[in-house]
Amino acid sequence: MKTAGQIETLIQNIGYQFEALLEEQAKAFIQETTTYALKRVKIAPAHLPYVFWVLFEGESHWPELPAVNKQTLGLALRIASDTDNTPRYSAAFQTVPLEVEGQVDQVIEHMGVWSRSSMMVAIIENWLALLRKAAPQVPKITNGEIEAGQAMSWLQLSLRYLLSRFQGWWHYPSLMLHVMAFPYFPQAK
């Protein structure tokens, strides 16, 4: 006979792995921004803090982005901020040459596309893999109350419930709930 504790442990572990995934993606976002700015757009290293300042603080200075790119870029910035992966950009308060503004726009446009096509795809694929890996255990630990076909949805809904009730179990419960509620994130049925 399985216990409620085993159910909570299973869901808690999914949450831990999801947090690790978000931290990994935050680091990848910062790395991609840095690499693209320095190597592809050729922004001088001294202007990199300005790039991050415009990304994190200056949305009103962003170039026009397609709505989905702007939304996923905003999510990427929240993930980086909430997981404490925001680089220091205090040196950004300097005058930059006009050509740097155009280069910064290129970086922001790229990061909007990258956030949608790389980061969000990786988060969704890894999230679904976490659910698929745990799903076979659900019928066993619920004594057959939840069938195999409902296991992934049940896990997602259960994690949402536990995230809202027991926030102390994780480092980033509100961030995980935010990501799970994101319009392009797979929703439990």
N, C-alpha and C positions, 0 to 999 in steps of 0.2 A: 504494500500500500504506500503510495507516494503522499507526501505532505505538502501543505501550503508553503512551507519553507523551501521546498525544492522548486516550486513554481517561482517564488520570489527570487531565488538564487539564479535560476535560468534567465529570468528577465533582467535582473541586476547585471549579470555578465554581458548580456547583449548591450545594455547601456554603457558599461565600461568600454566595450569594443567600439561602440559608436563614438564615444568621446575621443578615443585614441584616433579614430578615423578623422574626426573633425580637426584635431590637433595636427595630424599629418597633412591634411589639406591646407590648413592655415600656413604651415611652413612652406608647402609647395607654392602657394600663392605669392608669398614674399620672395621666394627664390625666383619664380618666373618673372615677377615684376623687375627684380634687380637685374636678372640676366637679359631680359628684353631691353630694358632701358640702357644698360651699359654696352651690350654687344650688338644689338640689332639697330637701335636708334642712335647709339653712340653719344649718349648724354655723358658729360664729364662727371666723374665720381663726386666731385664737389657739389653737384646739383641734384644728386640722388635724394638727399633729405627733402628737397623741394618737391620732387615727384611724389614722395609719400605724403607730404603735407597736403598737396592738392588731392590725392586719392582719399585720404582719411578725413580731411577737414574742409576741403574746398569743392564740394559737389556743385555749387553754383558756378564754378569755373570749368566744369567738365564740358567736353564737346557734346554735341547732340548724339545720343546713343539710341539704338532700337530699345523698346521697352523691356524686352526679355533680357537683353544684355545689361541694362541699367539695374534691373531687379537682381540678377544673379551677381553682378558686381557688388551691389549693396550687401547681399548675403555674404559674399566672400570677405568683405571688409568687417562685417559683424563677427564672422567666425574668427578672423585674425585678431580682432580687438578682444573678444570675450575669452579667447584662449591665451591671452597675453603674448601674442606673437607679433604685436605691432612694433615696427622698428622705431627708433628714436629719430625724430625729425625736427628737433628744436632749432637746428641750424638752418632751417628752411626760411627763416625770416630774414632774407637777404634779397637784394635786387638781382634778378637773373636777366641775362640777355634775352631779347625778344624771340630769337630763334629757339630758345629753350622752351618757351611756351608752346610752340608748334610740336616740338619733340614730346613734351609732356602729354599733349593731346593724342599723339600717336600711341603712347604707352597706355593711356586710359582706354582708348578704343580697342587696343589689343587685349587688355585685361578684361574688358567686357565680354569679348568673344571667348577668351580663354576660360573665364569663370563659367560661362554657359556650356561650352563644348568640351572642356577638359575636367574642371573641378566638379561641376554639378553631375556630370556623367559618372565620374569616379565615386562620388558620394552615393549616388543612387545604386550603381552596380554593387558596391561593397555593402551597402545597407541590405539590398535584396539577398546577397550571399550570406550575410549574418542570419537573416530570417530563414533562408533555405536550410542552413546548417542546423539551426535549432528546431525547426518545424517537426522533424520526426520524433522528437522527445515529447511533444505536446500531448498526443493521445495517451501516452503512457503515464505521464505525471498528472493528467487530469482524469485518470481512470476511464478514458473513453468519452468523457463529456464533450470534449472538443475533437472533432474528426480531423483527419489528416488534411482534407481540402480546405479547412477553415483555419488551420494552424498559423499560417503567416499573418493573416489579418488579426487573429486573436493575440498573437505576440505583439504586434504593433499597437493595438488598442490597449493591451495590458501595460506596455511600457509607458504609453501616454498617461495612463491612470497613475501608475507608480511614480512617474516623474512629477506629477502635480501633487501627489500626497506625501511622498518621502524624498523631498529635494536634497536632504542631507546625505543621501547615498552617493551622489555624484558631484563632480566639480562644476559642471555646466548644465544643470537641468533646464533652465530657461532657454538656453541656446539650443539644446536638443529639441525642445518643444517647438521653438521657432522654426528650426530647419524642417521638422516633421510637418509643420503647417504650411510650409512654403508652397505656392501654387503649382510648381512643377515637380514636387516630390510625390512619389506614389502613395496614394491614400488607401487605408484599410477599407474593405467593403463590408 
